[in-house]
Each structure stands twice: as C-alpha cells, then as structure tokens.
C-alpha cells in the first residue's frame, strides 16, 4: 500500500506517496525495493502531470492552487527519481540513468524558479516591514526615482555594513527615520525586479512543459512506471552499502562545515564581501548548499530502504534549517543586487543595505539552528 512521508528538506512540499520498500531474503533491502520505489515515484510523476494539464496549466495566468500543487508534486517526484538514480547508479543501466538524471534536474529546477521568486519577494517585503515599522502595500508603493548619484548607493551600502556589530550579538537597531523613508521605494524596486523575474520564470516553465525535451522526459518516466532498467548482475544486490555511502558523503560534508563558528548566534564574517561588486554567490554559502543537497539524497536513500519507517526528527530539523539558510542567502543576494541598481536614492540604498544585513543575520541563525539539530542524537521520529 502507498505510504506518505514528509520531506525534511522541503517542509512546504507536502507528503510524497511511495511504496513500502519490499525487503529481500532475511530482511535485506534488494534491487526489488529500488525498482518498487522508482515505479511508485514515476506513477506519482504521471499523476501530477495529468493534474497539471487538467487544471489549466497552459493559461497565461499563474494558475490555480491545484496547478501550483501539481507542479510541486512534479518537482518532488522528479527529485526523488533523480536522487535515487544517483545513489544507486551501479545497479542501473548506466546509459539510461546518466541520460535521465540531468533531464530530471533541468525539469525540477525550471519548475521551481517561479515559486522561488514569489517566496523571495514575500520574504523581503515582510523583512522591510519588520525593520522599518512602516506599512506599505506591495502593489501601492511608488517606484524608485532615478536621479540620485551612484555615490549615494555606495554610501548607503557602507552605512548598512556599519549597522552590524563586529562582535557577537544581535544586529544594531537601524535608524528608523532614514530606513522608513527608503523602505517603500526599496520595496517597490524589489517588487519590480522580482515580479519581472517571476513572470519570465513562469513563461520559461510553460515553454519547457510544451517542449520536445519535456515530452522525451515524460516518455521515459512513463516507461519507468512499468519497467525499471536494473542491470542483470544487480538482481538481489544489497542496497545498504549504497545508502551508507550516501550517508558517509553527507557526514563528511557536515564535518567540513565551520560548526564551531555556527555555534554562535551571530557571526560577523557573514557580512564580509556581502555588497561587493562581485556578482558571484556569497563564498561562505556554497558548502552549506552542498550539505542541503546531500541531506536530501540521504533522505531519499532512507525512503528506498525503509519504506514505511517514520522520518528522523534530527534530519527533519536539520533539513528545515538548511532550507531557511538557502532562502535567507538568496534573499540577501537579491537585496544586494537591488542596491547596485544605478541612480537610486541614498535612502533607498540604505534600506536595501540594512535589509541585506538582516538577511545575512538570518543566514547565521539558520546555521546555528542546523548545528543545534545536527548534534542531537536521533532519539525520536515523526
């Protein structure tokens, strides 16, 4: 019977149906368990695709809640299939699995962008409201004025960096008057940029779902729902060594993280280079993003092996913390990019700088939460 599980690396994604992993002789999970899991996820993919088409996904608007849920289910099953192909790739036909994984990653990433931009805008507008104490409807604020010099933007960024103390402790309270003046225009600028990005992502997703590339992926998933390309030599193979290897990769990546630094609620190093002209992601964030992906792979391997086993509370808390880390990191990058917009008013740049610093503090809080979750013993399940 199908069993629903929570995904600790995506707490908003909802439950994911899957088959209980059928153990082999002596209770050992074998390739049959992997085949059953992949068939279940492929079936869920096809079900979500049918729902997505039935709810008017091809319309010009952003779709109904049912369409959003269907797209989320598509992403969820695509991630699980791709992750399982990666973890258990020695047991599968290499040409088929290596050709399938990047296509599923492309699909999942393309469908995720629109939701990511919408969530990022909401997060930043809420943070601006919290920091400034001002109430400004997202659709009613005036657009930023063009006429201030770029020097005002640089000065605003410098003042924003100065808003964070160099030692451990909460961020210094921003100058409410100056922040409130620029908050509305900063919110309008962010809304204009992120709404445009969201609209483009929506169009890209619609084009992807109508492309021959997507139809080729859907055809392969349809075949997978009935026939899993397990190599003959892998029949009866034990899945546990492959799952253990995924867990070991996760443990090694976590060991390499600066958990001692993350053990403090505030790390001033998080603000270094935050508003530099370099458009690359924050150098401190990449290892944490990698741990998030490895935790997801470990989670999927556990699903394949244990089927109906309850989720580990330790992994649940760690995954949620890493999700918050990613969201805050990307929001901070969006605020920094907006602050580099030419000819914005100094008050607007100042508000964006404070907003960037606030989100980098959220990054540090998420790292602290991960450290607290990860160092707990797995004593409970949900």
C-alpha positions in Angstrom: 0.0 0.0 0.0 1.2 3.5 -0.7 2.7 5.3 2.2 3.2 9.1 2.7 6.3 10.6 4.0 7.4 14.2 4.9 10.4 15.5 3.2 12.6 17.3 5.8 14.5 19.3 3.1 11.2 20.7 1.7 8.7 21.1 4.5 6.2 23.0 2.4 6.2 20.4 -0.4 3.7 18.2 1.5 3.7 14.4 1.7 5.1 12.2 -1.0 3.4 8.9 -1.8 5.6 5.9 -2.2 5.5 2.1 -1.9 6.9 0.4 1.2 10.3 -1.0 0.4 10.0 -4.7 0.0 12.8 -6.4 1.8 14.7 -9.3 0.3 15.6 -12.5 2.0 16.4 -12.1 5.6 15.0 -8.6 5.7 17.8 -7.2 3.4 16.6 -4.5 1.0 17.5 -5.5 -2.5 17.2 -4.1 -6.0 13.5 -5.1 -5.9 13.0 -2.4 -3.3 14.6 0.2 -5.6 12.5 -0.9 -8.5 9.3 -0.6 -6.5 10.3 2.9 -5.2 11.1 4.1 -8.7 7.9 2.8 -10.1 5.9 4.5 -7.4 7.6 7.8 -8.0 7.2 7.5 -11.7 3.5 6.8 -11.2 3.2 9.9 -9.0 5.0 12.0 -11.6 2.5 10.9 -14.3 -0.4 11.6 -11.9 0.9 15.1 -11.2 1.4 15.8 -14.9 -2.2 14.8 -15.7 -3.5 17.0 -12.9 -1.3 19.9 -14.1 -2.8 19.7 -17.6 -6.3 19.3 -16.3 -6.1 22.4 -14.1 -5.3 24.8 -17.0 -1.5 25.0 -16.7 -1.2 26.4 -20.2 -3.1 29.6 -19.4 -1.5 32.9 -19.4 -2.0 33.5 -15.7 -0.1 31.9 -12.9 -2.6 29.1 -12.5 -4.8 27.9 -9.7 -3.8 26.4 -6.4 -4.3 23.0 -7.9 -1.9 23.8 -10.7 0.7 25.0 -8.1 0.3 21.8 -6.1 0.6 19.7 -9.3 3.8 21.5 -10.3 5.2 20.9 -6.8 4.3 17.2 -7.0 6.1 17.1 -10.3 9.2 18.6 -8.8 9.0 16.3 -5.8 8.8 13.1 -7.8 11.4 14.3 -10.3 13.9 15.0 -7.4 13.3 11.6 -5.9 13.8 9.7 -9.1 16.9 11.7 -9.9 18.3 11.3 -6.4 17.7 7.6 -6.4 19.4 7.2 -9.8 22.4 9.0 -8.4 22.7 7.0 -5.1 22.0 3.6 -6.7 23.5 4.2 -10.1 25.8 1.0 -10.0 22.6 -1.1 -10.0 21.0 0.6 -13.0 21.7 0.7 -16.7 24.4 3.4 -16.9 23.5 4.9 -20.3 19.8 5.2 -19.3 20.4 6.6 -15.8 23.2 9.1 -16.8 20.9 10.4 -19.6 17.9 10.6 -17.3 19.3 12.4 -14.3 20.3 15.7 -15.9 17.0 16.0 -17.6 15.1 15.5 -14.4 17.3 18.1 -12.7 16.6 20.5 -15.5 12.8 20.0 -15.2 12.8 20.3 -11.4 14.9 23.4 -11.5 12.9 25.1 -14.2 9.6 24.4 -12.4 11.0 25.7 -9.1 12.0 29.1 -10.2 8.6 30.8 -10.3 7.8 29.8 -6.8 11.3 30.7 -5.6 10.9 34.3 -6.9 7.5 34.7 -5.3 8.6 33.4 -1.9 11.7 35.6 -2.1 9.7 38.8 -2.7 7.3 38.0 0.1 10.2 37.3 2.5 12.0 40.6 1.7 8.8 42.7 1.9 8.0 41.2 5.3 11.5 41.9 6.5 11.3 45.5 5.3 8.1 45.9 7.2 9.6 44.4 10.3 12.7 46.6 10.1 11.1 49.9 9.3 7.8 49.6 11.2 6.1 51.1 8.2 3.1 49.6 6.5 3.2 49.8 2.7 1.0 47.6 0.4 3.2 45.8 -2.1 1.1 47.0 -5.0 0.7 50.6 -3.9 4.2 51.9 -3.3 5.8 54.3 -5.7 8.6 53.2 -8.0 12.1 54.3 -7.2 13.2 57.7 -8.5 16.0 57.9 -11.0 18.2 60.9 -10.3 20.4 60.1 -7.3 24.0 59.5 -7.9 25.8 56.2 -7.7 27.8 57.6 -4.8 24.7 57.6 -2.7 24.3 53.9 -3.3 27.8 53.2 -2.2 27.4 55.4 0.9 24.2 53.5 1.7 25.9 50.2 1.4 28.7 51.3 3.7 26.2 52.5 6.3 24.4 49.2 6.0 27.6 47.3 6.7 28.2 49.5 9.7 24.8 48.6 11.1 26.1 45.1 12.0 28.4 44.9 15.1 31.9 43.4 14.7 31.4 41.1 17.7 28.8 38.5 18.7 25.3 39.8 19.4 22.1 40.9 17.7 22.3 43.5 14.8 22.3 47.1 15.8 18.9 48.8 15.5 18.7 50.7 12.2 18.0 54.4 12.1 14.2 54.1 11.9 13.7 57.5 10.3 16.1 57.0 7.4 15.1 53.4 7.0 11.4 54.2 6.8 12.0 56.9 4.2 13.7 54.4 1.9 11.7 51.3 2.8 8.8 51.9 0.5 10.9 52.7 -2.5 13.2 49.7 -1.7 10.1 47.5 -1.6 8.9 48.9 -4.9 12.2 48.3 -6.5 12.4 44.7 -5.2 8.8 44.1 -6.3 9.5 45.3 -9.8 12.7 43.2 -10.2 11.4 40.0 -8.6 8.0 40.2 -10.2 9.6 40.5 -13.6 11.9 37.6 -12.8 8.9 35.6 -11.7 6.9 36.4 -14.9 9.9 35.3 -17.0 10.2 32.1 -14.9 6.5 31.4 -15.5 6.9 31.8 -19.2 10.0 29.6 -19.2 8.2 26.9 -17.3 5.3 26.9 -19.7 7.7 26.7 -22.7 9.5 23.8 -21.0 6.3 21.9 -20.4 5.4 22.2 -24.0 8.9 21.4 -25.4 10.0 18.2 -27.1 12.7 17.9 -24.4 10.0 17.6 -21.7 7.9 15.2 -23.7 11.0 13.0 -24.0 11.5 13.1 -20.3 7.8 12.2 -19.7 8.0 9.3 -22.1 11.0 7.9 -20.2 9.2 8.3 -16.9 6.1 6.5 -18.3 8.3 3.6 -19.3 9.9 3.7 -15.8 6.5 3.3 -14.2 6.3 -0.2 -15.6 9.9 -1.2 -16.3 13.0 -0.3 -14.2 16.3 -0.8 -16.0 18.1 -2.8 -13.3 21.2 -4.5 -14.6 21.1 -8.3 -14.6 24.1 -8.5 -12.3 22.4 -6.4 -9.7 19.5 -8.8 -9.1 19.3 -9.5 -5.4 22.0 -6.9 -4.6 22.0 -5.4 -1.2 21.1 -1.7 -1.2 22.5 -0.8 2.2 26.2 -0.2 1.1 25.0 2.3 -1.5 22.8 4.1 1.1 25.6 4.0 3.6 27.9 5.7 1.0 25.3 8.5 0.6 25.2 8.9 4.4 29.0 9.0 4.6 29.2 11.7 1.9 26.8 13.8 4.0 28.7 13.2 7.2 32.0 14.2 5.6 30.4 17.4 4.2 29.0 18.3 7.6 32.3 17.7 9.2 33.9 20.2 6.9 31.4 22.9 7.9 32.5 25.6 10.4 30.1 24.3 13.1 32.2 25.9 15.9 31.5 29.3 14.3 27.9 28.4 13.6 27.6 27.6 17.3 27.3 31.3 17.9 24.0 33.1 17.1 25.9 35.8 15.2 29.0 35.5 13.0 30.2 38.9 11.8 32.1 37.2 9.0 28.8 36.6 7.2 28.8 40.2 6.1 32.2 40.3 4.5 32.0 41.0 0.8 28.2 41.0 1.0 27.7 44.1 -1.1 30.9 43.9 -3.2 30.6 44.4 -6.9 31.3 40.6 -7.4 28.0 39.1 -8.6 29.0 35.5 -7.6 27.2 33.9 -4.6 28.4 34.5 -1.1 31.6 32.4 -0.7 30.5 31.0 2.7 27.2 29.7 1.4 28.3 27.0 -1.1 29.3 24.3 1.4 26.0 24.7 3.2 24.1 24.4 0.0 26.0 21.3 -0.8 25.1 19.8 2.6 21.5 20.5 1.9 21.6 18.5 -1.4 23.5 15.6 0.3 21.0 15.6 3.1 18.2 15.3 0.5 20.0 12.3 -1.1 20.4 10.7 2.2 16.7 11.2 2.9 15.7 9.6 -0.4 18.0 6.6 0.2 16.3 6.1 3.6 13.0 6.1 1.9 14.1 3.4 -0.5 15.5 1.2 2.2 12.9 1.6 5.0 9.7 2.5 3.1 7.2 3.0 5.9 9.7 3.9 8.6 8.9 7.3 10.3 11.1 10.3 9.5 14.0 11.1 11.8 13.4 14.2 13.8 17.1 15.1 13.7 17.0 15.1 9.9 13.7 16.9 9.8 15.1 19.8 11.9 18.4 19.9 10.0 16.6 19.9 6.6 14.3 22.8 7.7 17.3 24.8 8.9 19.1 24.3 5.7 16.0 25.4 3.7 15.9 28.6 5.8 19.6 29.1 5.1 19.1 28.9 1.4 16.1 31.2 1.4 17.9 33.8 3.5 21.0 33.6 1.4 19.2 34.1 -1.8 17.1 36.9 -0.3 20.3 38.7 0.8 21.7 38.3 -2.7 18.6 39.8 -4.2 18.8 42.8 -1.8 22.4 43.3 -2.7 21.6 43.2 -6.4 18.9 45.7 -6.0 21.3 48.0 -4.0 23.6 48.0 -7.1 20.8 49.4 -9.3 22.1 52.6 -10.9 20.8 56.0 -9.8 18.7 55.0 -6.9 18.2 57.4 -4.0 20.6 57.2 -1.0 17.7 56.4 1.4 16.6 53.5 -0.9 20.2 52.1 -1.0 20.4 52.5 2.8 17.2 50.5 3.3 18.4 47.8 0.9 21.8 47.6 2.7 20.0 47.2 6.1 17.8 44.6 4.5 20.8 42.7 3.2 22.4 42.7 6.6 19.2 41.5 8.2 19.1 38.5 5.8 22.7 37.6 6.4 21.8 37.5 10.1 19.0 35.1 9.2 21.6 33.0 7.4 23.6 32.8 10.6 20.6 32.0 12.6 19.8 29.1 10.2 23.3 27.8 10.6 23.0 27.9 14.3 19.7 26.0 14.1 21.3 23.4 11.9 24.2 23.0 14.3 21.7 22.5 17.2 19.7 20.0 15.2 22.6 18.0 13.8 24.3 17.5 17.1 21.2 15.9 18.7 21.1 12.2 18.9 18.4 10.6 16.7 16.2 9.7 19.6 12.7 10.4 18.1 10.7 10.1 14.9 7.6 11.7 13.5 
